[in-house]
Amino acid sequence: MSGEIVLVTGAASGIGRATAIAFAAAGAKAVVLADVDETGGNEAARQVARAGAQAEFVRTDVSKPAEVDRLVQRTVQLFGRLDVAVNNAGIEGRSARLVDQTEADWDSVLDVNAKGVFLCMRAELPQMVSQGSGAVVNMASIAGVVGFTWAAPYVASKHAIIGLTKTAALEVSKKGVRVNAVAPGIVKTAMIDRVTKGDARAEAGMVELEPVGRLGTPDEIANAVVWLASDRSRFVTGETLVVDGGYVAR
Ligand SMILES: NC(=O)c1ccc[n+]([C@@H]2O[C@H](COP(=O)([O-])OP(=O)(O)OC[C@H]3O[C@@H](n4cnc5c(N)ncnc54)[C@H](O)[C@@H]3O)[C@@H](O)[C@H]2O)c1
């Protein structure tokens, strides 16, 4: 990734933070970290700097078009270009059966997860197309590949990300820009701790769902993101790479 300018949303925590650090360790020149969490975002930026890249935290709510547009403008203003964009920010929403989900539940999850990815790509792709190069990696989920009970808005949002990824990839395929997605299995982050409410039995239940017999780590997802953003995957576009310990192989 030597010399590349990388943007990661949802970079304050979990998979996004690990991804920002992984790009720095892989030789990126600069990583712009976006999140609504300023404390976590600044802490992650310090870790990125320690890993060897310039780091800039820009507080951004990915569901707000003006904030997303400003984020990309700021990146280009500071570093002159945008080589890699990882659209990772996401929320899990409230755990309830489909018939018990409210319109507000639906809107909040779709606003961040699906509209957020749409707004980010709408801002990022013109810059990459104008450069004639770039790679976008969107954070989907195995919930974008198979259904999950008690998570209808989340599942819908992650299926939407896979469709957006394919469509965007086709629209820029002749412009030197690739668009892919990663679909993680169950990865031990703050998101999963919120779902299990820290209950060891609930976490053990999740481990049982994973054929490899453990949860994934944020680093294992970050490695896949870095590969999809690198020249090593230059013939891969429109793809969703499932990184799930075998979850969807069942
Ligand atoms: N952990 C898993 O098991 C798992 C599995 C599949 C996919 N994912 C996806 O990976 C991504 C990262 O999740 P994670 O597990 O690291 O969770 P996390 O909660 O640790 O991190 C998510 C980050 O996104 C940020 N965020 C939330 N809303 C935002 C907004 N409107 N604008 C900007 N930032 C916002 C949060 O502040 C947080 O820092 C999400 O898209 C999630 O759906 C996670």
The ligand as an SDF file (V2000), in Angstrom:
LIG
                    3D

 44 48  0  0  0  0  0  0  0  0999 V2000
  -18.5970   -7.7910   14.6200 N   0  0  0  0  0  0  0  0  0  0  0  0
  -19.1880   -8.6050   13.7950 C   0  0  0  0  0  0  0  0  0  0  0  0
  -19.4530   -9.7720   14.1150 O   0  0  0  0  0  0  0  0  0  0  0  0
  -19.5420   -8.1490   12.4030 C   0  0  0  0  0  0  0  0  0  0  0  0
  -19.9430   -9.1320   11.4810 C   0  0  0  0  0  0  0  0  0  0  0  0
  -20.2610   -8.7480   10.1900 C   0  0  0  0  0  0  0  0  0  0  0  0
  -20.1820   -7.4180    9.8200 C   0  0  0  0  0  0  0  0  0  0  0  0
  -19.8190   -6.4870   10.7340 N   0  0  0  0  0  0  0  0  0  0  0  0
  -19.7840   -5.0990   10.2830 C   0  0  0  0  0  0  0  0  0  0  0  0
  -18.5130   -4.5500   10.4980 O   0  0  0  0  0  0  0  0  0  0  0  0
  -18.6320   -3.1350   10.6520 C   0  0  0  0  0  0  0  0  0  0  0  0
  -17.8570   -2.7190   11.8950 C   0  0  0  0  0  0  0  0  0  0  0  0
  -18.4810   -3.3260   13.0320 O   0  0  0  0  0  0  0  0  0  0  0  0
  -17.7140   -3.6660   14.3840 P   0  0  0  0  0  0  0  0  0  0  0  0
  -18.0570   -5.0640   14.7330 O   0  0  0  0  0  0  0  0  0  0  0  0
  -16.3060   -3.2380   14.3000 O   0  0  0  0  0  0  0  0  0  0  0  0
  -18.5690   -2.7430   15.3850 O   0  0  0  0  0  0  0  0  0  0  0  0
  -18.1520   -1.5430   16.3610 P   0  0  0  0  0  0  0  0  0  0  0  0
  -19.4150   -1.1490   17.0210 O   0  0  0  0  0  0  0  0  0  0  0  0
  -16.9920   -1.9600   17.1890 O   0  0  0  0  0  0  0  0  0  0  0  0
  -17.6630   -0.3990   15.3480 O   0  0  0  0  0  0  0  0  0  0  0  0
  -18.5550    0.3210   14.5500 C   0  0  0  0  0  0  0  0  0  0  0  0
  -18.0740    1.7550   14.4570 C   0  0  0  0  0  0  0  0  0  0  0  0
  -18.9650    2.4770   13.5980 O   0  0  0  0  0  0  0  0  0  0  0  0
  -19.2020    3.7420   14.1800 C   0  0  0  0  0  0  0  0  0  0  0  0
  -20.4580    4.3170   13.7050 N   0  0  0  0  0  0  0  0  0  0  0  0
  -21.7140    3.9560   14.0350 C   0  0  0  0  0  0  0  0  0  0  0  0
  -22.6050    4.7630   13.4300 N   0  0  0  0  0  0  0  0  0  0  0  0
  -21.8830    5.6560   12.7000 C   0  0  0  0  0  0  0  0  0  0  0  0
  -22.2320    6.7400   11.8630 C   0  0  0  0  0  0  0  0  0  0  0  0
  -23.5190    7.1010   11.6700 N   0  0  0  0  0  0  0  0  0  0  0  0
  -21.2470    7.4320   11.2560 N   0  0  0  0  0  0  0  0  0  0  0  0
  -19.9410    7.0940   11.4630 C   0  0  0  0  0  0  0  0  0  0  0  0
  -19.5590    6.1010   12.2610 N   0  0  0  0  0  0  0  0  0  0  0  0
  -20.5200    5.3770   12.8750 C   0  0  0  0  0  0  0  0  0  0  0  0
  -19.2260    3.4630   15.6780 C   0  0  0  0  0  0  0  0  0  0  0  0
  -19.0530    4.6480   16.4510 O   0  0  0  0  0  0  0  0  0  0  0  0
  -18.0850    2.4680   15.8160 C   0  0  0  0  0  0  0  0  0  0  0  0
  -16.8650    3.1150   16.0560 O   0  0  0  0  0  0  0  0  0  0  0  0
  -20.1190   -2.8360   10.6980 C   0  0  0  0  0  0  0  0  0  0  0  0
  -20.5630   -2.4060    9.4340 O   0  0  0  0  0  0  0  0  0  0  0  0
  -20.7250   -4.1830   11.0370 C   0  0  0  0  0  0  0  0  0  0  0  0
  -22.0570   -4.2910   10.5830 O   0  0  0  0  0  0  0  0  0  0  0  0
  -19.5000   -6.8020   12.0200 C   0  0  0  0  0  0  0  0  0  0  0  0
  1  2  1  0
  2  3  2  0
  2  4  1  0
  4  5  1  0
  4 44  2  0
  5  6  2  0
  6  7  1  0
  7  8  2  0
  8  9  1  0
  8 44  1  0
  9 10  1  0
  9 42  1  0
 10 11  1  0
 11 12  1  0
 11 40  1  0
 12 13  1  0
 13 14  1  0
 14 15  2  0
 14 16  1  0
 14 17  1  0
 17 18  1  0
 18 19  2  0
 18 20  1  0
 18 21  1  0
 21 22  1  0
 22 23  1  0
 23 24  1  0
 23 38  1  0
 24 25  1  0
 25 26  1  0
 25 36  1  0
 26 27  1  0
 26 35  1  0
 27 28  2  0
 28 29  1  0
 29 30  1  0
 29 35  2  0
 30 31  1  0
 30 32  2  0
 32 33  1  0
 33 34  2  0
 34 35  1  0
 36 37  1  0
 36 38  1  0
 38 39  1  0
 40 41  1  0
 40 42  1  0
 42 43  1  0
M  CHG  2   8   1  16  -1
M  END
$$$$
